Amino acid sequence: MKLSILVLTSLISAVVAKNVMNLKQFQEAYESETSNYKRCVKENGGNIYLTDLKSILGNINEVAQGKLIDLKKLAESLGSENLQDESEPIPIFDGSNKEKREAKNVVALTYLLEEVDKEISNNKRRDLDDGRAFIQQLILKPQVVITPDQPNVGGSLLQSALPLERDISIFAGYIRDQVPVAQLTGQLDNPLLIIAPTDNAISKKLNGLKPWEFPKDVEEDEAAAEENLSNFVESHIIKESASSSLEQWDEFFKSQENLDRNMASLNGKVVSIVREAGETYVLSLKADKEGISAKGNKVDKLVRVENGFILVINDSLVVPE
């Protein structure tokens, strides 16, 4: 028990130290770029050049892994040359605060940067001075949360969609803390299927244990807690190799026939997904390619965004033996 407490204390201390350093770097970058933002807006008569916006947000993004941005508030901060009293001219947050925000206006900072970059690359005009109009156009771009029988394409990334799903806040936090996985949620070139256990499942359906407490014994191995948590997260995520895979999944989810498909999770486990005609989807974890599926886990909610899907289940694909 003493070793377990020591391991957990060491992990917590390391995480706290890292978070403090990251927060300091973010605050310094945010304050510096906020000043640049105000200056650019003042010089441009209450608006901003997209090239300036790209530079400012890009500098913040370098130390703002996983941050979200409120497009509506960003647009509202423009239109006035005087931003001295604006407390949050660049409305960036991490999804953990409790302030009520409209989901349709919130996107990943990386997504906004990609859209700005595409607009700059595609626009042949010499100047790109109407940043406010561009942001307002992004707000109108659809971002759809769907049910299993209504798959569609949304206008945000997994990185911004995960924190908005209240029922999976614990699992979303685990993903955010697994840096390599968190980075994948903000990329377009490697679509993901994230099978997300609800908070209820993580709290009540793991036989009284936490995800970092199994399968390895944390009392005997100092690195076990981190490995266990990584194993838990990666067992619930499938990585596709090309965007065309999303089109294939759209067809799968739209189909009214009985279909099934096996997929490999990030840590090599085989996940089976079954479409039951006209009803729902069932997920199972197989021991190996020849193994027998574990009990089926009904998908309660399906969310489709630009770089993948979130499949919410009130259970877990991996449980303590």
C-alpha positions in Angstrom: 0.0 0.0 0.0 2.9 2.4 0.8 4.4 1.7 -2.6 1.1 2.3 -4.3 0.7 5.7 -2.5 4.3 6.6 -3.4 3.8 5.8 -7.1 0.5 7.8 -7.2 2.1 10.7 -5.3 5.0 10.8 -7.8 2.7 10.7 -10.8 0.6 13.5 -9.4 3.6 15.6 -8.5 5.0 15.2 -12.1 1.7 16.0 -13.7 1.2 19.1 -11.4 4.7 20.4 -12.2 4.2 19.9 -15.9 0.8 21.6 -15.8 2.2 24.6 -13.9 5.0 25.1 -16.5 2.5 24.7 -19.4 0.1 27.1 -17.8 2.9 29.7 -17.3 4.0 29.4 -20.9 0.4 29.7 -22.1 -0.3 32.8 -20.0 2.9 34.5 -21.2 2.1 33.7 -24.9 -1.6 34.7 -24.5 -0.7 38.1 -22.9 1.9 38.9 -25.5 -0.3 37.9 -28.4 -3.4 39.7 -26.9 -1.4 42.9 -27.1 -0.5 42.2 -30.7 -4.1 41.4 -31.5 -5.3 44.7 -30.0 -2.7 46.6 -32.0 -3.6 44.9 -35.3 -7.3 45.5 -34.8 -6.7 49.2 -34.0 -4.5 49.6 -37.0 -7.1 47.9 -39.3 -10.0 50.0 -38.1 -11.7 47.4 -35.9 -10.9 44.4 -38.1 -7.9 42.1 -38.6 -5.9 40.7 -41.6 -6.1 36.9 -41.8 -2.3 36.8 -42.1 -2.0 38.6 -38.7 -4.7 36.4 -37.2 -2.8 33.3 -38.4 0.5 34.5 -36.8 -1.1 35.5 -33.5 -3.1 32.2 -33.1 -0.2 30.2 -34.3 2.1 31.5 -31.6 -0.5 30.8 -28.9 -1.2 27.3 -30.3 2.5 26.4 -29.9 1.9 26.3 -26.1 -1.8 25.6 -26.1 -2.2 21.9 -26.8 -5.8 20.9 -26.9 -7.3 24.4 -26.5 -10.7 25.4 -27.9 -11.8 28.8 -29.2 -15.2 30.5 -29.2 -15.8 31.8 -32.7 -18.8 34.0 -31.8 -16.9 35.8 -29.1 -13.9 36.2 -31.3 -16.1 37.8 -34.0 -17.7 40.0 -31.3 -14.3 41.3 -30.2 -13.9 42.8 -33.7 -15.8 45.8 -35.0 -14.2 48.2 -32.5 -10.8 49.9 -32.6 -10.7 50.1 -28.8 -10.2 46.7 -27.1 -8.4 48.0 -24.0 -11.3 47.1 -21.7 -12.0 43.7 -23.5 -11.3 41.1 -20.8 -11.2 38.1 -23.2 -10.5 39.4 -26.8 -9.2 36.0 -27.8 -11.6 33.6 -26.2 -9.5 30.5 -25.8 -10.3 27.9 -23.2 -9.7 24.2 -22.5 -13.2 22.8 -22.1 -12.9 22.1 -18.4 -14.5 25.4 -17.2 -18.2 25.5 -16.5 -19.0 28.6 -18.4 -22.0 27.9 -20.7 -21.1 28.1 -24.4 -22.9 27.3 -27.5 -21.4 24.1 -28.9 -21.9 25.2 -32.5 -19.6 28.2 -32.0 -16.7 26.3 -30.3 -13.9 24.7 -32.4 -10.4 23.4 -31.8 -7.8 26.2 -32.1 -5.9 23.9 -34.5 -9.1 23.7 -36.7 -9.4 27.5 -36.9 -5.7 27.8 -37.8 -6.2 25.2 -40.6 -9.2 27.1 -42.0 -7.4 30.4 -41.9 -4.4 28.9 -43.7 -6.6 27.4 -46.4 -8.4 30.7 -46.9 -5.0 32.5 -47.3 -3.7 29.9 -49.7 -6.9 29.8 -51.8 -7.5 33.6 -51.9 -5.9 35.3 -54.8 -6.6 38.8 -53.6 -3.6 40.9 -52.5 -5.2 41.7 -49.1 -7.2 39.6 -46.7 -8.3 42.3 -44.4 -11.8 41.1 -43.4 -11.1 38.6 -40.7 -14.4 39.3 -39.0 -16.4 38.3 -42.1 -14.3 35.1 -42.4 -15.0 34.1 -38.8 -18.7 34.8 -39.2 -18.8 32.4 -42.2 -17.2 29.7 -40.1 -19.9 30.2 -37.5 -22.5 29.4 -40.1 -20.7 26.2 -41.2 -22.7 23.3 -39.8 -21.4 21.2 -36.9 -23.8 18.3 -36.4 -24.3 16.0 -33.4 -26.1 13.0 -34.7 -28.0 9.9 -33.6 -27.0 6.4 -35.0 -29.6 6.5 -37.8 -28.7 10.1 -38.9 -24.9 10.2 -39.6 -23.7 13.4 -41.2 -20.6 15.5 -41.5 -19.9 18.1 -38.8 -17.7 21.2 -39.0 -15.4 20.6 -36.0 -12.7 18.2 -34.9 -12.6 15.5 -32.3 -10.4 17.7 -30.2 -13.2 20.3 -29.8 -16.1 17.8 -29.8 -14.9 15.6 -26.9 -15.0 18.3 -24.2 -18.5 19.2 -25.2 -19.9 15.7 -24.4 -20.8 15.9 -20.7 -21.4 12.2 -20.3 -17.8 11.3 -21.2 -15.9 14.0 -19.4 -13.7 11.6 -17.5 -12.6 9.7 -20.7 -12.2 13.0 -22.6 -9.8 14.0 -19.8 -7.8 10.8 -20.1 -7.4 11.5 -23.8 -6.3 15.1 -23.2 -3.6 13.8 -20.8 -2.3 11.3 -23.3 -0.3 13.7 -25.4 0.3 11.5 -28.5 -3.4 10.5 -28.6 -4.6 14.1 -27.9 -2.5 15.3 -30.9 -4.3 12.8 -33.2 -7.7 14.2 -32.2 -6.6 17.5 -33.8 -5.4 16.1 -37.1 -7.4 15.6 -40.3 -5.2 13.1 -42.1 -5.7 10.1 -39.6 -9.4 9.7 -38.8 -10.3 8.2 -35.5 -13.2 6.2 -34.1 -13.3 6.9 -30.4 -15.3 4.5 -28.3 -16.0 6.5 -25.2 -17.2 5.0 -21.9 -19.5 7.2 -20.0 -18.5 8.7 -16.6 -21.0 6.3 -15.1 -19.3 3.3 -16.7 -15.9 4.3 -15.5 -17.1 4.9 -12.0 -19.3 1.9 -11.6 -18.5 -0.9 -14.1 -14.8 -1.6 -13.5 -15.3 -3.8 -10.4 -14.3 -1.0 -8.0 -11.0 -0.2 -9.7 -9.8 2.8 -11.6 -8.5 2.5 -15.2 -4.9 3.0 -14.0 -5.1 0.2 -11.4 -5.4 -2.7 -13.9 -4.2 -5.0 -15.5 -0.8 -4.4 -14.0 -0.4 -4.2 -10.2 0.6 -0.6 -9.3 2.0 -1.8 -6.0 4.7 -3.9 -7.7 5.6 -1.6 -10.6 6.1 2.1 -10.4 5.4 2.6 -14.1 2.3 0.5 -14.1 -0.2 3.2 -13.4 0.8 5.2 -16.5 0.9 2.0 -18.7 -2.5 0.9 -17.4 -4.1 4.2 -18.2 -2.5 4.3 -21.7 -3.8 0.7 -22.3 -7.3 1.7 -21.3 -7.4 4.7 -23.5 -5.8 3.1 -26.6 -8.1 0.0 -26.3 -11.0 2.3 -27.0 -9.6 4.2 -30.1 -9.4 3.0 -33.7 -7.1 4.9 -36.1 -8.0 4.9 -39.8 -5.3 5.5 -42.4 -7.1 7.8 -44.9 -10.0 10.2 -45.0 -11.7 7.9 -47.5 -12.3 5.6 -44.6 -14.7 8.1 -43.2 -16.8 7.8 -46.3 -16.8 4.1 -45.9 -17.9 4.5 -42.3 -20.7 6.9 -43.3 -22.0 4.1 -45.6 -21.7 1.6 -42.8 -23.7 3.7 -40.4 -26.3 4.7 -42.9 -26.9 1.1 -44.0 -30.1 -0.6 -43.0 -28.6 -4.1 -43.4 -27.0 -6.4 -40.8 -23.3 -5.6 -41.1 -20.2 -6.3 -39.0 -16.6 -5.1 -39.2 -13.5 -5.9 -37.2 -10.9 -3.1 -36.4 -7.6 -2.8 -34.6 -7.4 -0.5 -31.7 -4.3 1.7 -31.1 -2.7 -0.9 -28.9 -3.5 -3.8 -31.3 -6.7 -5.3 -29.8 -9.5 -6.3 -32.1 -12.8 -4.5 -31.8 -15.9 -5.8 -33.5 -18.7 -3.4 -34.5 -22.1 -4.8 -35.6 -24.9 -3.0 -37.2 -28.2 -4.5 -36.3 -30.6 -3.6 -39.1 -32.9 -0.7 -38.3 -32.0 -0.7 -34.7 -28.5 0.1 -33.3 -24.8 -0.8 -33.2 -23.1 -3.2 -30.8 -19.4 -3.1 -30.0 -17.3 -5.9 -28.6 -13.6 -6.5 -27.8 -12.1 -9.7 -29.1 -9.1 -11.4 -27.4 -7.5 -11.8 -30.8 -8.4 -12.2 -34.5 -9.6 -15.8 -33.8 -11.0 -15.0 -30.4 -14.6 -14.9 -29.2 -16.2 -11.5 -28.7 -16.9 -10.2 -25.2 -20.4 -9.1 -24.4 -21.8 -6.6 -26.7 -21.9 -2.9 -25.7 -24.7 -0.9 -27.2 -23.8 2.4 -28.7 -26.0 5.1 -27.0 -24.9 8.0 -29.1 -22.9 8.7 -32.3 -21.2 12.0 -33.0 -19.7 12.6 -36.5 -17.1 15.4 -37.0 -14.5 16.1 -39.7 -11.9 13.7 -38.5 -13.9 10.9 -37.1 -16.6 9.6 -34.8 -17.3 9.4 -31.1 -19.3 6.3 -30.1 -20.6 6.7 -26.6 -21.2 3.5 -24.6 -22.4 3.0 -21.0 -19.8 0.3 -20.4 -16.2 -0.4 -21.1 -14.4 -2.6 -23.6 -11.8 -3.5 -21.1 -12.6 -4.6 -17.5 -10.5 -6.1 -14.6 -10.2 -9.8 -14.7 
